[in-house]
Amino acid sequence: MDRQQSPGARDVGCYKIPTSNDKYSMKVTECARSGSSANSTPYHLSCCRPIAAVPLIRGDFDARAVPPARLCMAQKCVAQKCVIQISNMKNPFEFGRELGIEELVDREDEVASVLNTIRDGNKLFLIGPRRFGKTSILKASEDQLYATDAVVLRFDAESYPSLDLLVAGIIAGTAKQLKTGVERAGEQIRKFFSRLRPEIDFSLNDNSWTAKVGLAPSSEPGNVTLLVEALNGLEALAQSQPKQRAVGLVIDEFQKLIELGGESAEGQIRAAIQRHKRTGYVFAGSKTKLLSSMTMDAARPFYRLGSVRFIGPVPRADFERFLETKFVESRFKVQRAAIGRILDLAEEVPYNVQMLANACWTSLRDRVGDKFPSLTGQVVTQSLELLVRQYDPFYTQVWTALTSIQQKTLLAVIEEQGVNLQSMKVIHKLGRGPSTVRRSLGALFDKNVLREEEKDGGCACVSKTRSSHNGFAASSR
């Protein structure tokens, strides 16, 4: 369709409504001026004509090309002068991927800690359970540092089955970050990582670097020496950069390096990086109990090596404000109690909150018969039940893999809300001795079914494999 303004057409925000009859564009213009946010909707359709017959353009979009089944999902605007198409609106609640800085809720302080650590050449241990947004914090920090021409390498240690593969990744990642030609970058890599005898290659087709470590692996378990040499090489490169150019290494699920490297890995890594003044290190992980012991125990090498920051839930008031704003912007009515129910059922775990809110939003969007869909407690409950049904095969697999005593222990965790699990009340209910209950809890931690977190000055065990205790309990029944 021709995007030039037709005779009689009027500009409604970023929309052009070509029509030979001025009254139709006038009605939509009046609607836009009366409080309905025309610019925030995917497109407007005049209620004065059949929906599929009104051509509207936003960029290259033509309403006539949309299937009728998609067009029929619409609402009347507040001025009653046109209908507002909502079926193509994007669900604002994202989960299951790394979020950008503009999508995070109240994580400014955590992002600032990562930025300052890299810029100042310090060390930071970022500890938090899975699904609390830790990886998104790292991603947002990395994006901001890239914007300042920093050299930032970020790796997930769990993606590498051995340390020599991670070392190769560090070398290739460093080559990619260098702002020089291919030949010059290769020379610098061979210079700064000379002790590793790197073999590097650049692919013109993929525009990417690959690397291999030419140094023969040592006989020590895990080849920690290779990693130490890679860290020393990165520091040598950092020393050669302009002072204003930050250099940093971010390793997520850092505890995996210790598992791969064995008992001596902590001491060897500390001995290397405590001398590094130019490279900033951020070590993040989700094994909260293990990492807390690693960084807070005076007998461990990483004790007081750097700052320690724990990632907890987003403040409830901030999450409530975020949820309500997103639902209202999508033209849904909101009952405040329903917002609180989302947070309660998801236990304020960011991933779970976003997942449940996403399901609620989809449910409201699909209510074609309602002029003004409303978020209610009933909608939240129904959305949770839908999620439980969707994830039931996963819950069932986890449940059936547990022994009888582990199943009973997990139900006790849910019923007791994760506290006082070795009390006489719980032991009597399970019909087993205290040592058996301790072993059962330990097995659930090892299987990543439970995590430990602070609660009211003490510790609580929390199930990690459900959107809420209610959801897991419903599935296990």
N, C-alpha and C positions, 0 to 999 in steps of 0.2 A: 504493500500500500504506500502511496506517495505520502511522505512525511511533511510536505509543505502545508502550511495552514490554508484550508479551503475557505472560499468566500462564506462569510457568516460564522466561521468557527471562532470560538473563544478559548483563551488559555486558562486552564484550571490547574494551577500549580505546575507540575511537570507533564500534565496530560494535554493532548490536543484532541478535540472532539470535532472532526469534520462533519458538517451537516449543512444541508441547504435550507434548513428551517431553523431560524435563530432561537425559537422558543425552547427547543430541547437543550441546547447548550446553556441557555439562560437558567433553566431549572437546576442543572448540575452546578453552575456557578453560584447560585443562591445557596445550594446545599453546602458547598465548600465554605461559604462565608458565615454559615449559621452555627458553626461549631463542630461539624463533622470533619475530621482530619482527612481531607482528600489525598494529601500527599503521602500519608502513611499507609494507605491501602493499596493492594496490588492494582486495582483499576475500578472505575465506577461504571455502572450501566444505568441508563435512564429508565425509570419505571414507566415512562410514557410510551414506550415501545416494547415489543417482545424482546426478551433478553438477548437472544442470539442474533438479532438484527441490528444492534447498535454497535458500530465500529469504534473502538477506542484504541489509542496507541500509547504505549509507554516504551520508549526506545524502539525496538523492532517488534514489539508485541502487537498482535492483532487479535482482538477478542473473537472475531468470527472464525478464527482457526482453532479455537478451544472446543473440545468435544462437548455436546450439550449436557452430558452427565456431570461434567465439572462445573458448567455454568449454573446449574440449578441450585447449587449450594451457596446461598446468598442471604444477606440480612438487609432490612430497611435501615436507612441512615436516620439520624435524629430529626432531620427536617422533613422526613417522609417524601422527599422529592426524587429519590433514586434508590437503587439497591446497591449494596456494597459487596462485591465478590470477596469471599474469604477463603475459598477452598485452596487457593494457591499461596496463601500466607505461610511463611516459614515458621515452624515451631521454634520458639525462642529458647527452649530448654534443651541444652546439649549435654550429652554424656557419652562415654565410651571413646573419647578422643582428647587430644591435648587442646586446651583452650588458650585463646590469645589474651593479652592483657586487658582488653576491653570487655572480655567475657567473664573474667574472674570476679568473685564477690568477696570484698573485704580481704584481699591478700596483699595490699600495698606494702605493709611492713615486711612481710616475708620476702617479697620481690626486692625491696630496698636492701635487705640484708645480703641477698645473693649478689646484687649489683655492687655494693660496697666492698664485699669480700674479693671479688674479681678485680675491681679497680685498684684496690689497695694492696693486692698481692698477699692476702691473708688466707686463713683456712676456716671452713665452716662445715659443721656436721648438721644436716637437715634431716630430722627424724620424724616420721609420721606414718600412721597406718595406711594401707592401700585405700584408695577411693576418697582420700581427703584432699586431693588436688595438688599433691606434692610435685608430680611430673609437670602439671600445667604451670606451676610457679617457676620451675626450671625453664620451661619453654618460653614463658613470657620474659624472663630475665635474659635469656639468650637472644631473643628478638631485639630487645632494647640495646643490648651490648653490640650486636651487629650493626645497628644504626649509627654507632659511634666509631665504626671501623676497628672494633676490637677483634682479637683472635680468640675465639671461644670453641672449644671442643667439648661436645656432650655425648656421652655414651651410656647405654643401659647394660650394666655388667651381665645381666641374665641373658643377654643376646649372644654372649661369647662363651662357648664351651671350654675354652682354655685361655690362659693368659697370653700365650704367644699370638693368638688371633686378635686379642684386644690390643696388644702392642702394635700389630700390623695396622689395625684400625686407627690408632693414634698417629702413626707415621703418615698414613694416607690422608687423614683428616687435616693434619698440619700442612701438608703440601697444598691441599685445596684452599686453605686459608691465606696462603702467601699471595700478596698482591704483586706478583712478578710474572714474567713469561714462564713457559713450561721448562725451558732449559735451565733458567736461573733458579727456579723453584727446586728442580732436581738437584742442582749443585748444593743449595742450602740444606736440603734434607740429608744428603750424604755427608755434609760437614757436621751438622749439629747432632746427628744420630750415628756418627761414624762407628762407635763401639758396637752397634748392632749390625753393621754391614748391610744396610737396607738395600733391597732390590725393588725399585719403584718403576711404575709404568703409567703413562697417561693415555687414555682412550679418547681419540677425537670423536668417535661416534657417540659415546656416552658423556663426553666432557667430564670425565671422572678419573680419579687416581686410584691405583691399587698398589699394595706394598707387600713384601715378604721380608722376613727377618733372615738375613744370611748367616748370622752367628749361630753356631750349633747350640742346641739346648743343653743346659747343664744337667747334672745328675740329681740336683736337688728337687724335691717335690714341688710341682706347680710352676717351676721356672720363674720364681719371683725376681731373680736377677734381671731377666729381660725387661720386666715392668719397671724396675728401678732405673735401668739404663734409659728407658724411654722417658721417664719423668725427668731425669737429668738432662736429656737432650732437649726436652721442651723448655726447661729453664734456661739452657744455653741460648736457644732461639729467642726467648723472651728478653734476655739481656741485650740482644742485638737490635731490638725494636726501639722506635722512638719512645721517649718517656711517657708521652701522652697516650700511647697505644696499649690498652690493657690486654693481658694474656691470661687465659683461664682454662682450667680443666674441670669439667663437671661429670661426675660418675654417679649415676642412679643405681639403686640396689647394690650399694658399695659392699655390703656384707658378703656378696658372692665372691669378691676378690679374695677375701680372707678364707672362705671355704675352699677355693681353688688353690690358694698358695700355702695352706697349712699353717701350723702354729707360729712359725717364724715370720710370716708375712707382715704382721703388724709392726714388729720391731724393724724390719728391713725398710718398709715404706716410711716409717717415721724418721729413721736415720737419714733418709734421702731428703724428704720434703721439708724437714725442720731447718735445713740450710738454704732453702729456696726463698728468695726475697722478692722476686719479680713476678712469679706465677701465682695466681690465685687458685685455690682448690676448694671445690664444693663437693662433699661426699654425702649423698642422700641414701636413705634406706627405709624399708617398711618393717623390718624385723625389730620392732621397738624395744623389746626386752633385751635382745642381743646387742643392739647398738647402744642402748643406755648403759649396759655393763661395760662395753668397749670404751666408751668415752668418759664415764663417771667413776670407774673403778681405779683407784690410785695405783694399783698394781699392774694395770694394762698400759702398753706403750702409747696409746692414743690419748691417755689422760692429759687434759689441759693442752693438747696440741693446737686446738683452735676453739672457736666459739661453737656452742651447741644450741640449736633452736628446735623446739618441738612444734609440730604442726597439729593443731587441734581443730575442733569444729568452728565453723564460721559463727560469729555472734548472732544469736537468734533474731534480734531486732533487725540486723542488716539483711538477714536472709528473708525475713517476713516482708521487708520493704521491697527487696528485689523481686520476690515472687508476685506480690500484689501488682507491682508496676508492670511486669511483663504480661500478666493476664489482662489488666485494664487496657494496655496498649493494643491488645488483640481484640478489643471491644467485647470482652466478657464481663459480666457482673461478678463480683467477688464477695463472698461472706468471709469476714475475718476469721471466724472459727475454723473454716475450711483450710485456710493457710496454716493455722496452728496444727491442724490434724495432719497435714502433709509432713510437717517437721517432726511431729511426734512419731508417726508411723515409720518414717525414714531415719529416726533417731539422730537427725541433724547431720548425718554423714553426707557431705556434698554430692558425691556420686549418686547416692540413693535418693536424695532430695530431687536432683535434676531428673532422674529416671521416672520417679512417681509424678512429678509435675508435668513431664513430657506426656505421660499417659493421660493425665487429666486434661491437658490442653487438646490432645487428639480427640478425646471423648466429647469435649464441648464443640469442637469444630464439626464433628460428624452429626450433631443434633440439628438436622435440617429443618425440622418443624418448629424449633424455638426461634422467636424473633430476637431475643436477647438471652442467650445461654448463660447460666449462672453457675459459678463454682461453689458447690455445696459439700457438706460432709458426706452426703450420699455418693456424690460423684467421686470423691477421693477414695471411699471404701470400695466402690465398684472398680475403680482403676487399679487399686492394689490387688483385688481378686483376679483381675485380668492378667496382671503381671505374674502372679503366683502360678496361674494356669500355664502361661507361656514358658515359665522357667521350671515347671514341675519336672521335666525329664532330667534337668541338671540337679535339682534338689534330690530327686530319687536316686540318682547315681551316687551322690555324696552320702546319702543316708544308708543305702544298702552296703556301701564299702566299710561302714563302721561295725565294730563288734557290738554285741548286745549291751555290754556295760558302757561302752562309749555312747551308744544311742541314749541310754538312760541318763548318762551324765550330761549330755547335750540338752536333753529336755529339762533337767534340773537347772542348768545354766539359764535357760529361757524363763522358767518359772520363778527362779530366785533373782532374776534380773542381774545375774553375773556376780553377785556378792555372797560372802559367807558360804562358799561352796564346800568347805571342809568342816562345817558345823555338825553337831550331833544330829540335828534335824535332817540334814541332807544325807548324811551317812546312813541314818536309820531308814530313810526312804529308799535309798539305793540298795540296802541290804548287803553292803560290802564294807570291808575295813578301810580305815583312812589311807593306808598305803595304796590300796587298789584304786581308790578315788583319785589320788595324786597321779598315779601312772596313767589313768584314763584321761585326766585333764592334760597331762603332758603329751599324750598321743594326739589329742585334738589340736594342741598348739602345733605339733610337728606336721600335722596334715593341713595346716593353714585353715582349719575350720574355726578356730578361736584366735582372738588376739587379746592382749592385756592392755588396758588403758586406765588412766587415773580417773577416779570418781569420788567426789566428796572427801578428798584428802586421803583416800585409800586406793585400792586397785579393784578393777572389775574385769571379768571375762566377758567378751562380746563376740557373738557369732558373726563370722565374716562372709557367709555364703548365702545371704538373703537380703532382701530389701528392708526387712524389719523382722523382729522376733516373731511378730504375729504372722508374717508371711511364711517364715520357715516352719513355725508350729503348724500352720494350716496345711502346708505341703507334707509335713512328716506324718500328719494324721491321715 
